[in-house]
Amino acid sequence: MSTEKELQTRSESKCELCSSTEDLNVYEVPPTSNGSADESILICQTCQSQIDNPDKVDLHHWHCLNDSMWSQVPAVQVVAWRMLTRLSTESWAQDLLEMLYLDDENLTWAQATGEGVSDEDTIKHIDSNGAVLVAGDTVTLIKDLNVKGGGFTAKRGTAVRGISLVADNAEQIEGRVSGQQIVILTKFVKK
């Protein structure tokens, strides 16, 4: 039996999120769906377009999660958790999210796309002026820096192009100066 037929049987040919019967498609739940019915859900075009485009979410449409979050299907629970997390600034969504229970395995799956990770949990690299740095930025040194082991001084005003961020240290970036890859403290650069 094909995945789509299996999903139609499981869902009674209705969207597993909002119960719509029109424009139904198989949605493989990211990030690691293998295309099986266990890792996919049947959803309508309206739900899919809003999942794929977070800036076009219609809050009223997602009140349907009040019912679908109770599904016994882990893939449906995961998508419901992600959407409720995305909408958690709304009091009704926060209330539903607090009621929704996912076992550890499904919670890990739900969080695998980064949904629900707050800005406080992510490391931010901030320059001397308070601007957020991202990989690939060009920065300028704001003071002369003696490069240990390099045998030279990186002069103030030197542009460092295409920086990379040190993942586990918000105070360090890496960049190429005078042909050498060096680690630079963020407090000594500006965007």
Contact map, one row per residue, 1 for C-alpha under 8 A:
11101100000000000000000000000000000000000000000000000000000000000000000000000000000000000000000000000000000000000000000000000000000000000000000000000000000000000000000000000000000000000000000
11111100000000000000000000000000000000000000000000000000000000000000000000000000000000000000000000000000000000000000000000000000000000000000000000000000000000000000000000000000000000000000000
11111110000000000000000001000000001110000000000000000000000000000000000000000000000000000000000000000000000000000000000000000000000000000000000000000000000000000000000000000000000000000000000
01111111000000000000000011000000000010000100000000000000000000000000000000000000000000000000000000000000000000000000000000000000000000000000000000000000000000000000000000000000000000000000000
11111111100000000000000000000000000000000000000000000000000000000000000000000000000000000000000000000000000000000000000000000000000000000000000000000000000000000000000000000000000000000000000
11111111110000000000000000000000000010000000000000000000000000000000000000000000000000000000000000000000000000000000000000000000000000000000000000000000000000000000000000000000000000000000000
00111111111010000000000001000000000010011100000000000000000000000000000000000000000000000000000000000000000000000000000000000000000000000000000000000000000000000000000000000000000000000000000
00011111111111000000000000000000000000000100000000000000000000000000000000000000000000000000000000000000000000000000000000000000000000000000000000000000000000000000000000000000000000000000000
00001111111110000000000000000000000000000000000000000000000000000000000000000000000000000000000000000000000000000000000000000000000000000000000000000000000000000000000000000000000000000000000
00000111111110000000000000000000000000000000000000000000000000000000000000000000000000000000000000000000000000000000000000000000000000000000000000000000000000000000000000000000000000000000000
00000011111111110000000000000000000000000100000000000000000000000000000000000000000000000000000000000000000000000000000000000000000000000000000000000000000000000000000000000000000000000000000
00000001111111000000000000000000000000000000000000000000000000000000000000000000000000000000000000000000000000000000000000000000000000000000000000000000000000000000000000000000000000000000000
00000011111111100000100100000000000000000000000000000000000000000000000000000000000000000000000000000000000000000000000000000000000000000000000000000000000000000000000000000000000000000000000
00000001001111110111110100000000000000000110000000000000000000000000000000000000000000000000000000000000000000000000000000000000000000000000000000000000000000000000000000000000000000000000000
00000000001011111111100100000000000000000111000000000000000000000000000000000000000000000000000000000000000000000000000000000000000000000000000000000000000000000000000000000000000000000000000
00000000001001111110000000000000000000001110000000000000000000000001000000010000000000000000000000000000000000000000000000000000000000000000000000000000000000000000000000000000000000000000000
00000000000000111110000000000000000000000010001000000000000000011001100000010001000000000000000000000000000000000000000000000000000000000000000000000000000000000000000000000000000000000000000
00000000000001111111000000000000000000000011001000000000000011011001000000000000000000000000000000000000000000000000000000000000000000000000000000000000000000000000000000000000000000000000000
00000000000001111111100000000000000000000000000000000000000000000000000000000000000000000000000000000000000000000000000000000000000000000000000000000000000000000000000000000000000000000000000
00000000000001100111110000000000000000000001000000000000000000000000000000000000000000000000000000000000000000000000000000000000000000000000000000000000000000000000000000000000000000000000000
00000000000011100011111100000000000000000001000000000000000000000000000000000000000000000000000000000000000000000000000000000000000000000000000000000000000000000000000000000000000000000000000
00000000000001000001111100000000000000000001100000000000000000000000000000000000000000000000000000000000000000000000000000000000000000000000000000000000000000000000000000000000000000000000000
00000000000000000000111110000000000000000001100000000000000000000000000000000000000000000000000000000000000000000000000000000000000000000000000000000000000000000000000000000000000000000000000
00000000000011100000111111000000000000000111100000000000000000000000000000000000000000000000000000000000000000000000000000000000000000000000000000000000000000000000000000000000000000000000000
00010000000000000000001111100000000000000111100000000000000000000000000000000000000000000000000000000000000000000000000000000000000000000000000000000000000000000000000000000000000000000000000
00110010000000000000000111110000000000011110000000000000000000000000000000000000000000000000000000000000000000000000000000000000000000000000000000000000000000000000000000000000000000000000000
00000000000000000000000011111000000000011110000100000000000000000000000000000000000000000000000000000000000000000000000000000000000000000000000000000000000000000000000000000000000000000000000
00000000000000000000000001111100111000111000000000000000000000000000000000000000000000000000000000000000000000000000000000000000000000000000000000000000000000000000000000000000000000000000000
00000000000000000000000000111111100000111000000000000000000000000000000000100010000000000000000000000000000000000000000000000000000000000000000000000000000000000000000000000000000000000000000
00000000000000000000000000011111100000000000000000000000000000000000000000000000000000000000000000000000000000001000000000000000000000000000000000000000000000000000000000000000000000000000000
00000000000000000000000000001111100000000000000000000000000000000000000000000000000000000000000000000000000000011000000000000000000000000000000000000000000000000000000000000000000000000000000
00000000000000000000000000001111110000000000000000000000000000000000000000000000000000000000000000000000000000000000000000000000000000000000000000000000000000000000000000000000000000000000000
00000000000000000000000000011111111100110000000000000000000000000000000000000000000000000000000000000000000000000000000000000000000000000000000000000000000000000000000000000000000000000000000
00000000000000000000000000010001111100100000000000000000000000000000000000000000000000000000000000000000000000000000000000000000000000000000000000000000000000000000000000000000000000000000000
00100000000000000000000000010000111110110000000000000000000000000000000000000000000000000000000000000000000000000000000000000000000000000000000000000000000000000000000000000000000000000000000
00100000000000000000000000000000111111110000000000000000000000000000000000000000000000000000000000000000000000000000000000000000000000000000000000000000000000000000000000000000000000000000000
00110110000000000000000000000000001111111000000000000000000000000000000000000000000000000000000000000000000000000000000000000000000000000000000000000000000000000000000000000000000000000000000
00000000000000000000000000000000000111111000000000000000000000000000000011100000000000000000000000000000000000000000000000000000000000000000000000000000000000000000000000000000000000000000000
00000000000000000000000000011000111111111000000000000000000000000000000001100000000000000000000000000000000000000000000000000000000000000000000000000000000000000000000000000000000000000000000
00000010000000000000000001111000101111111100000000000000000000000000000000100000000000000000000000000000000000000000000000000000000000000000000000000000000000000000000000000000000000000000000
00000010000000010000000001111000000011111110000000000000000000000000000000110000000000000000000000000000000000000000000000000000000000000000000000000000000000000000000000000000000000000000000
00010011001001110000000111100000000000011111000000000000000000000000000000000000000000000000000000000000000000000000000000000000000000000000000000000000000000000000000000000000000000000000000
00000000000001111100000111100000000000001111101100000000000000000000000000000000000000000000000000000000000000000000000000000000000000000000000000000000000000000000000000000000000000000000000
00000000000000100101111110000000000000000111111100000000000000000000000000000000000000000000000000000000000000000000000000000000000000000000000000000000000000000000000000000000000000000000000
00000000000000000000011110000000000000000011111110000000000000000000000000000000000000000000000000000000000000000000000000000000000000000000000000000000000000000000000000000000000000000000000
00000000000000000000000000000000000000000001111111000000000000000000000000000000000000000000000000000000000000000000000000000000000000000000000000000000000000000000000000000000000000000000000
00000000000000001100000000000000000000000011111111100000000000000000000000000000000000000000000000000000000000000000000000000000000000000000000000000000000000000000000000000000000000000000000
00000000000000000000000000100000000000000011111111110000000000000000000000000000000000000000000000000000000000000000000000000000000000000000000000000000000000000000000000000000000000000000000
00000000000000000000000000000000000000000000111111111000000000000000000000000000000000000000000000000000000000000000000000000000000000000000000000000000000000000000000000000000000000000000000
00000000000000000000000000000000000000000000011111111111110000000000000000000000000000000000000000000000000000000000000000000000000000000000000000000000000000000000000000000000000000000000000
00000000000000000000000000000000000000000000001111111100100000000000000000000000001000000000000000000000000000000000000000000000000000000000000000000000000000000000000000000000000000000000000
00000000000000000000000000000000000000000000000111111100000000000000000000000000000000000000000000000000000000000000000000000000000000000000000000000000000000000000000000000000000000000000000
00000000000000000000000000000000000000000000000011111111100000000000000000000000000000000000000000000000000000000000000000000000000000000000000000000000000000000000000000000000000000000000000
00000000000000000000000000000000000000000000000001111111100000000000000000000000000000000000000000000000000000000000000000000000000000000000000000000000000000000000000000000000000000000000000
00000000000000000000000000000000000000000000000001001111100000000000000000000000000000000000000000000000000000000000000000000000000000000000000000000000000000000000000000000000000000000000000
00000000000000000000000000000000000000000000000001001111110000000000000000000000000000000000000000000000000000000000000000000000000000000000000000000000000000000000000000000000000000000000000
00000000000000000000000000000000000000000000000001101111111000000000000000000000000000000000000000000000000000000000000000000000000000000000000000000000000000000000000000000000000000000000000
00000000000000000000000000000000000000000000000001000001111111000000000000000000000000000000000000000000000000000000000000000000000000000000000000000000000000000000000000000000000000000000000
00000000000000000000000000000000000000000000000000000000111111100000000000000000000000100000000000000000000000000000000000000000000000000000000000000000000000000000000000000000000000000000000
00000000000000000000000000000000000000000000000000000000011111100000000000000000000000000000000000000000000000000000000000000000000000000000000000000000000000000000000000000000000000000000000
00000000000000000100000000000000000000000000000000000000011111110000000000000000000000000000000000000000000000000000000000000000000000000000000000000000000000000000000000000000000000000000000
00000000000000000100000000000000000000000000000000000000011111111000000000000000001000000000000000000000000000000000000000000000000000000000000000000000000000000000000000000000000000000000000
00000000000000000000000000000000000000000000000000000000001111111100000000000000000000000000000000000000000000000000000000000000000000000000000000000000000000000000000000000000000000000000000
00000000000000001100000000000000000000000000000000000000000011111111000000000000000000000000000000000000000000000000000000000000000000000000000000000000000000000000000000000000000000000000000
00000000000000001100000000000000000000000000000000000000000001111111100000000001000100000000000000000000000000000000000000000000000000000000000000000000000000000000000000000000000000000000000
00000000000000000000000000000000000000000000000000000000000000111111110000000000000000000000000100000000000000000000000000000000000000000000000000000000000000000000000000000000000000000000000
00000000000000000000000000000000000000000000000000000000000000011111111000000000000000000000000000000000000000000000000000000000000000000000000000000000000000000000000000000000000000000000000
00000000000000011100000000000000000000000000000000000000000000011111111000011001000000000000000000000000000000000000000000000000000000000000000000000000000000000000000000000000000000000000000
00000000000000001000000000000000000000000000000000000000000000001111111000011001100000000000000000010000000000000000000000000000000000000000000000000000000000000000000000000000000000000000000
00000000000000000000000000000000000000000000000000000000000000000111111100001000000000000000000000010000000000000000000000000000000000000000000000000000000000000000000000000000000000000000000
00000000000000000000000000000000000000000000000000000000000000000011111111011000000000000000000000000000000000000000000000000000000000000000000000000000000000000000000000000000000000000000000
00000000000000000000000000000000000000000000000000000000000000000000011111011000000000000000000000000000000000000000000000000000000000000000000000000000000000000000000000000000000000000000000
00000000000000000000000000000000000001000000000000000000000000000000001111111000000000000000000000000000000000000000000000000000000000000000000000000000000000000000000000000000000000000000000
00000000000000000000000000000000000001100000000000000000000000000000001111111100000000000000000000000000010000000000000000000000000000000000000000000000000000000000000000000000000000000000000
00000000000000000000000000001000000001111000000000000000000000000000000011111110000000000000000000000000000000000000000000000000000000000000000000000000000000000000000000000000000000000000000
00000000000000011000000000000000000000001000000000000000000000000001101111111111000000000000000000000000000000000000000000000000000000000000000000000000000000000000000000000000000000000000000
00000000000000000000000000000000000000000000000000000000000000000001111111111111100000000000000000000100000000000000000000000000000000000000000000000000000000000000000000000000000000000000000
00000000000000000000000000000000000000000000000000000000000000000000000001111111110000000000000000000100011011000000000000000000000000000000000000000000000000000000000000000000000000000000000
00000000000000000000000000001000000000000000000000000000000000000000000000111111111000000000000000000000000001000000000000000000000000000000000000000000000000000000000000000000000000000000000
00000000000000001000000000000000000000000000000000000000000000001001100000011111111100000000000000000000000000000000000000000000000000000000000000000000000000000000000000000000000000000000000
00000000000000000000000000000000000000000000000000000000000000000000100000001111111110000000000010010000000001000000000000000000000000000000000000000000000000000000000000000000000000000000000
00000000000000000000000000000000000000000000000000000000000000000000000000000111111111000000000000000000000001100011000000000000000000000000000000000000000000000000000000000000000000000000000
00000000000000000000000000000000000000000000000000100000000001000000000000000011111111100000000000000000000000000000000000000000000000000000000000000000000000000000000000000000000000000000000
00000000000000000000000000000000000000000000000000000000000000001000000000000001111111110000110110000000000000000000000000000000000000000000000000000000000000000000000000000000000000000000000
00000000000000000000000000000000000000000000000000000000000000000000000000000000111111110000110010000000000000000011000000000000000000000000000000000000000000000000000000000000000000000000000
00000000000000000000000000000000000000000000000000000000000000000000000000000000011111111000000000000000000000000011000000000000000000000000000000000000000000000000000000000000000000000000000
00000000000000000000000000000000000000000000000000000000001000000000000000000000001111111100110000000000000000000000000000000000000000000000000000000000000000000000000000000000000000000000000
00000000000000000000000000000000000000000000000000000000000000000000000000000000000111111110110010000000000000000000000000000000000000000000000000000000000000000000000000000000000000000000000
00000000000000000000000000000000000000000000000000000000000000000000000000000000000001111110110000000000000000000000000000000000000000000000000000000000000000000000000000000000000000000000000
00000000000000000000000000000000000000000000000000000000000000000000000000000000000000111111110000000000000000000000000000000000000000000000000000000000000000000000000000000000000000000000000
00000000000000000000000000000000000000000000000000000000000000000000000000000000000000011111111000000000000000000000000000000000000000000000000000000000000000000000000000000000000000000000000
00000000000000000000000000000000000000000000000000000000000000000000000000000000000000000111111100000000000000000000000000000000000000000000000000000000000000000000000000000000000000000000000
00000000000000000000000000000000000000000000000000000000000000000000000000000000000110111111111110000000000000000000000000000000000000000000000000000000000000000000000000000000000000000000000
00000000000000000000000000000000000000000000000000000000000000000000000000000000000110111111111111000000000000000000000000000000000000000000000000000000000000000000000000000000000000000000000
00000000000000000000000000000000000000000000000000000000000000000000000000000000000000000011111111100000000000000000000000000000000000000000000000000000000000000000000000000000000000000000000
00000000000000000000000000000000000000000000000000000000000000000100000000000000000100000001111111110000000000000000000000000000000000000000000000000000000000000000000000000000000000000000000
00000000000000000000000000000000000000000000000000000000000000000000000000000000100110010000111111110000000000000000000000000000000000000000000000000000000000000000000000000000000000000000000
00000000000000000000000000000000000000000000000000000000000000000000000000000000000000000000011111111000000000000000000000000000000000000000000000000000000000000000000000000000000000000000000
00000000000000000000000000000000000000000000000000000000000000000000000000000000000000000000001111111000000000000000000000000000000000000000000000000000000000000000000000000000000000000000000
00000000000000000000000000000000000000000000000000000000000000000000110000000000100000000000000111111100000000000000000000000000000000000000000000000000000000000000000000000000000000000000000
00000000000000000000000000000000000000000000000000000000000000000000000000000000000000000000000001111110000000000000000000000000000000000000000000000000000000000000000000000000000000000000000
00000000000000000000000000000000000000000000000000000000000000000000000000001100000000000000000000011111111000000000000000000000000000000000000000000000000000000000000000000000000000000000000
00000000000000000000000000000000000000000000000000000000000000000000000000000000000000000000000000001111111000000000000000000000000000000000000000000000000000000000000000000000000000000000000
00000000000000000000000000000000000000000000000000000000000000000000000000000000000000000000000000000111111100000000000000000000000000000000000000000000000000000000000000000000000000000000000
00000000000000000000000000000000000000000000000000000000000000000000000000000000000000000000000000000111111110000000000000000000000000000000000000000000000000000000000000000000000000000000000
00000000000000000000000000000000000000000000000000000000000000000000000001000100000000000000000000000111111111000000000000000000000000000000000000000000000000000000000000000000000000000000000
00000000000000000000000000000000000000000000000000000000000000000000000000000100000000000000000000000111111111100000000000000000000000000000000000000000000000000000000000000000000000000000000
00000000000000000000000000000000000000000000000000000000000000000000000000000000000000000000000000000001111111110000000000000000000000000000000000000000000000000000000000000000000000000000000
00000000000000000000000000000000000000000000000000000000000000000000000000000100000000000000000000000000111111111000000000000000000000000000000000000000000000000000000000000000000000000000000
00000000000000000000000000000000000000000000000000000000000000000000000000000110110000000000000000000000011111111010000000000000000000000000000000000000000000000000000000000000000000000000000
00000000000000000000000000000000000000000000000000000000000000000000000000000000010000000000000000000000001111111111100000000000000000000000000000000000000000000000000000000000000000000000000
00000000000000000000000000000010000000000000000000000000000000000000000000000000000000000000000000000000000111111110000000000000000000000000000000000000000000000000000000000000000000000000000
00000000000000000000000000000110000000000000000000000000000000000000000000000000000000000000000000000000000011111110000000000000000000000000000000000000000000000000000000000000000000000000000
00000000000000000000000000000000000000000000000000000000000000000000000000000000000000000000000000000000000000111111100000000000000000000000000000000000000000000000000000000000000000000000000
00000000000000000000000000000000000000000000000000000000000000000000000000000000010011000000000000000000000001111111100000000000000000000000000000000000000000000000000000000000000000000000000
00000000000000000000000000000000000000000000000000000000000000000000000000000000010011000000000000000000000000100111110000000000000000000000000000000000000000000000000000000000000000000000000
00000000000000000000000000000000000000000000000000000000000000000000000000000000000000000000000000000000000000100111111011000000000000000000000000000000000000000000000000000000000000000000000
00000000000000000000000000000000000000000000000000000000000000000000000000000000000000000000000000000000000000000001111111000000000000000000000000000000000000000000000000000000000000000000000
00000000000000000000000000000000000000000000000000000000000000000000000000000000000000000000000000000000000000000000111111000000000000000000000000000000000000000000000000000000000000000000000
00000000000000000000000000000000000000000000000000000000000000000000000000000000000000000000000000000000000000000000011111100000000000000000000000000000000000000000000000000000000000000000000
00000000000000000000000000000000000000000000000000000000000000000000000000000000000000000000000000000000000000000000111111100000000000000000000000000000000000000000000000000000000000000000000
00000000000000000000000000000000000000000000000000000000000000000000000000000000000000000000000000000000000000000000111111110000000000000000000000000000000000000000000000000000000000000000000
00000000000000000000000000000000000000000000000000000000000000000000000000000000000000000000000000000000000000000000000111111000000000000000000000000000000000000000001111000000000000000000000
00000000000000000000000000000000000000000000000000000000000000000000000000000000000000000000000000000000000000000000000001111100000110000000000000000000000000000000000001000000000000000000000
00000000000000000000000000000000000000000000000000000000000000000000000000000000000000000000000000000000000000000000000000111110000111000000000000000000000000000000100001111000000000000100000
00000000000000000000000000000000000000000000000000000000000000000000000000000000000000000000000000000000000000000000000000011111111110000000000000000000000000000000000001100000000000000110000
00000000000000000000000000000000000000000000000000000000000000000000000000000000000000000000000000000000000000000000000000001111111110000000000000000000000000000000000000000000000000000111111
00000000000000000000000000000000000000000000000000000000000000000000000000000000000000000000000000000000000000000000000000000111111000000000000000000000000000000000000000000000000000000111110
00000000000000000000000000000000000000000000000000000000000000000000000000000000000000000000000000000000000000000000000000000111111000000000000000000000000000000000000000000000000000000000010
00000000000000000000000000000000000000000000000000000000000000000000000000000000000000000000000000000000000000000000000000000111111100000000000000000000000000000000000000000000000000000000000
00000000000000000000000000000000000000000000000000000000000000000000000000000000000000000000000000000000000000000000000000000111111110000000000000000000000000000000000000000000000000000000011
00000000000000000000000000000000000000000000000000000000000000000000000000000000000000000000000000000000000000000000000000011110011111000000000000000000000000000000000000000000000000000000000
00000000000000000000000000000000000000000000000000000000000000000000000000000000000000000000000000000000000000000000000000011110001111101000000000000000000000000000000000000000000000000000001
00000000000000000000000000000000000000000000000000000000000000000000000000000000000000000000000000000000000000000000000000001000000111111000000000000000000000000011100000000000000000000000000
00000000000000000000000000000000000000000000000000000000000000000000000000000000000000000000000000000000000000000000000000000000000011111000000000000000000000000111100000000000000000000000000
00000000000000000000000000000000000000000000000000000000000000000000000000000000000000000000000000000000000000000000000000000000000001111100000000000000000000001111000000000000000000000000000
00000000000000000000000000000000000000000000000000000000000000000000000000000000000000000000000000000000000000000000000000000000000011111110000000000000000000001110000000000000000000000000001
00000000000000000000000000000000000000000000000000000000000000000000000000000000000000000000000000000000000000000000000000000000000000011111000000000000000000111110000000000000000000000000001
00000000000000000000000000000000000000000000000000000000000000000000000000000000000000000000000000000000000000000000000000000000000000001111100000000000000000111010000000000000000000000000111
00000000000000000000000000000000000000000000000000000000000000000000000000000000000000000000000000000000000000000000000000000000000000000111110000000000000111110000000000000000000000000000111
00000000000000000000000000000000000000000000000000000000000000000000000000000000000000000000000000000000000000000000000000000000000000000011111100000000001111110000000000000000000000000001110
00000000000000000000000000000000000000000000000000000000000000000000000000000000000000000000000000000000000000000000000000000000000000000001111100000000000110000000000000000000000000000001110
00000000000000000000000000000000000000000000000000000000000000000000000000000000000000000000000000000000000000000000000000000000000000000000111110000000001110000000000000000000000000000001000
00000000000000000000000000000000000000000000000000000000000000000000000000000000000000000000000000000000000000000000000000000000000000000000111111000000111100000000000000000000000000000000000
00000000000000000000000000000000000000000000000000000000000000000000000000000000000000000000000000000000000000000000000000000000000000000000001111100000111100000000000000000000000000000000000
00000000000000000000000000000000000000000000000000000000000000000000000000000000000000000000000000000000000000000000000000000000000000000000000111110011110000000000000000000000000000000000000
00000000000000000000000000000000000000000000000000000000000000000000000000000000000000000000000000000000000000000000000000000000000000000000000011111111110000000000000000000000000001000000000
00000000000000000000000000000000000000000000000000000000000000000000000000000000000000000000000000000000000000000000000000000000000000000000000001111111000000000000000000000000000000000000000
00000000000000000000000000000000000000000000000000000000000000000000000000000000000000000000000000000000000000000000000000000000000000000000000000111110000000000000000000000000000000000000000
00000000000000000000000000000000000000000000000000000000000000000000000000000000000000000000000000000000000000000000000000000000000000000000000000111111000000000000000000000000000100000000000
00000000000000000000000000000000000000000000000000000000000000000000000000000000000000000000000000000000000000000000000000000000000000000000000001111111100000000000000000000000000000000000000
00000000000000000000000000000000000000000000000000000000000000000000000000000000000000000000000000000000000000000000000000000000000000000000000001110111110000000000000000000000000000000000000
00000000000000000000000000000000000000000000000000000000000000000000000000000000000000000000000000000000000000000000000000000000000000000000000111100011111000000000000000000000000000000000000
00000000000000000000000000000000000000000000000000000000000000000000000000000000000000000000000000000000000000000000000000000000000000000000000111100001111101000000000000000000110000000000000
00000000000000000000000000000000000000000000000000000000000000000000000000000000000000000000000000000000000000000000000000000000000000000000101110000000111111000000000000000000000000000000000
00000000000000000000000000000000000000000000000000000000000000000000000000000000000000000000000000000000000000000000000000000000000000000001111110000000011111000000000000000000000000000000000
00000000000000000000000000000000000000000000000000000000000000000000000000000000000000000000000000000000000000000000000000000000000000000001111000000000001111100000000000000000000000000000000
00000000000000000000000000000000000000000000000000000000000000000000000000000000000000000000000000000000000000000000000000000000000000000001100000000000011111110000000000000000000000000000000
00000000000000000000000000000000000000000000000000000000000000000000000000000000000000000000000000000000000000000000000000000000000000000111100000000000000011111000000000000000000000000000000
00000000000000000000000000000000000000000000000000000000000000000000000000000000000000000000000000000000000000000000000000000000000000000111100000000000000001111110000000000011100000000000000
00000000000000000000000000000000000000000000000000000000000000000000000000000000000000000000000000000000000000000000000000000000000000011110000000000000000000111110000000000011000000000000000
00000000000000000000000000000000000000000000000000000000000000000000000000000000000000000000000000000000000000000000000000000000000000111100000000000000000000011111000000000010000000000000000
00000000000000000000000000000000000000000000000000000000000000000000000000000000000000000000000000000000000000000000000000000000000001111110000000000000000000011111100000001111000000000000000
00000000000000000000000000000000000000000000000000000000000000000000000000000000000000000000000000000000000000000000000000000000000001110000000000000000000000000111110000001110000000000000000
00000000000000000000000000000000000000000000000000000000000000000000000000000000000000000000000000000000000000000000000000001000000001100000000000000000000000000011111001011100000000000000000
00000000000000000000000000000000000000000000000000000000000000000000000000000000000000000000000000000000000000000000000000000000000000000000000000000000000000000001111111011100000000000000000
00000000000000000000000000000000000000000000000000000000000000000000000000000000000000000000000000000000000000000000000000100000000000000000000000000000000000000000111111000000000000000000000
00000000000000000000000000000000000000000000000000000000000000000000000000000000000000000000000000000000000000000000000000100000000000000000000000000000000000000000011111000000000000000000000
00000000000000000000000000000000000000000000000000000000000000000000000000000000000000000000000000000000000000000000000000100000000000000000000000000000000000000000011111110000000000000000000
00000000000000000000000000000000000000000000000000000000000000000000000000000000000000000000000000000000000000000000000000111100000000000000000000000000000000000000111111111000000000000100000
00000000000000000000000000000000000000000000000000000000000000000000000000000000000000000000000000000000000000000000000000001100000000000000000000000000000000000000000011111000000000001110000
00000000000000000000000000000000000000000000000000000000000000000000000000000000000000000000000000000000000000000000000000001000000000000000000000000000000000000000110011111100000000111100000
00000000000000000000000000000000000000000000000000000000000000000000000000000000000000000000000000000000000000000000000000001000000000000000000000000000000000000011110001111110000000111100000
00000000000000000000000000000000000000000000000000000000000000000000000000000000000000000000000000000000000000000000000000000000000000000000000000000000000000000011110000011111000011110000000
00000000000000000000000000000000000000000000000000000000000000000000000000000000000000000000000000000000000000000000000000000000000000000000000000000000000000011111000000001111100011110000000
00000000000000000000000000000000000000000000000000000000000000000000000000000000000000000000000000000000000000000000000000000000000000000000000000000000000000011010000000000111111111000000000
00000000000000000000000000000000000000000000000000000000000000000000000000000000000000000000000000000000000000000000000000000000000000000000000000000000010000010000000000000011111111000000000
00000000000000000000000000000000000000000000000000000000000000000000000000000000000000000000000000000000000000000000000000000000000000000000000000000000010000000000000000000001111100000000000
00000000000000000000000000000000000000000000000000000000000000000000000000000000000000000000000000000000000000000000000000000000000000000000000000000000000000000000000000000001111110000000000
00000000000000000000000000000000000000000000000000000000000000000000000000000000000000000000000000000000000000000000000000000000000000000000000000000100000000000000000000000001111111000000000
00000000000000000000000000000000000000000000000000000000000000000000000000000000000000000000000000000000000000000000000000000000000000000000000000000000000000000000000000000111101111100000000
00000000000000000000000000000000000000000000000000000000000000000000000000000000000000000000000000000000000000000000000000000000000000000000000000100000000000000000000000000111100111110000000
00000000000000000000000000000000000000000000000000000000000000000000000000000000000000000000000000000000000000000000000000000000000000000000000000000000000000000000000000011110000011111000000
00000000000000000000000000000000000000000000000000000000000000000000000000000000000000000000000000000000000000000000000000000000000000000000000000000000000000000000000000011110000001111101000
00000000000000000000000000000000000000000000000000000000000000000000000000000000000000000000000000000000000000000000000000000000000000000000000000000000000000000000000000111000000000111111100
00000000000000000000000000000000000000000000000000000000000000000000000000000000000000000000000000000000000000000000000000001111000000000000000000000000000000000000000001111000000000011111110
00000000000000000000000000000000000000000000000000000000000000000000000000000000000000000000000000000000000000000000000000000111000000000000000000000000000000000000000000100000000000001111110
00000000000000000000000000000000000000000000000000000000000000000000000000000000000000000000000000000000000000000000000000000011000000000000111000000000000000000000000000000000000000011111110
00000000000000000000000000000000000000000000000000000000000000000000000000000000000000000000000000000000000000000000000000000011000000000011110000000000000000000000000000000000000000001111111
00000000000000000000000000000000000000000000000000000000000000000000000000000000000000000000000000000000000000000000000000000011101000000011110000000000000000000000000000000000000000000111111
00000000000000000000000000000000000000000000000000000000000000000000000000000000000000000000000000000000000000000000000000000010001010001111000000000000000000000000000000000000000000000000111
